[in-house]
């Protein structure tokens, strides 16, 4: 393998790693978003329940 081929191979591997990292980051960001939305919804449900209890 020539020096140029080695460099090209290394560059390709680096790009793949970056892409994989980007996808993983996006996925974990989405999961985080879902979790916080879930928490927010739960909190709101509790609030509504409490205000209903107060009215009764």
N, C-alpha and C positions, 0 to 999 in steps of 0.2 A: 504493500500500500504506500502510495506517495504521501508526502506531507499535505498536499492539497486535499487528497481524499480523506485523510484523517481529520483535517479541519472541517470539511463538509459534514462528515459523520458526527463530529462533536456538536456542530451547529444544529444539525437536524435533531439530535438527542435533546439539546437544550430547549429547542422550540417545543418539542413534544412535552417535556417536563413543565414548561411554562403553561402550555395549553391545559395540561392535566390539572395543574394547580388552580388555574383560572376557573375551570369547570367546578372543581371541588369547592372553591371559595363561593362561587355563585350558589351552589347547592346548600352550603352551610348557612349562607346569608338568608336563603329562602326559608330554611328550617327555623332560623332565629326569628324571622318575621312571623312565621306561622305561630311559634310559641308565644310571642308577645301579643299577637292578635287574640289567641286563645285566652291568655291571661286577662286581656282587656275585656273580652266577652264575658268571661266568668265574673269579673268584678262588676260589670254592668248588670248582669243577671241578679247578683246579690243585692245591688243597690235597689233594683226594681222590686225585688222580693221584700226588702226592708221597708221601702216606702209603702208597699201594699199592706204590710203588717201594721204599720203606723196608722193607716187610714181606717182599718177595721176596728 
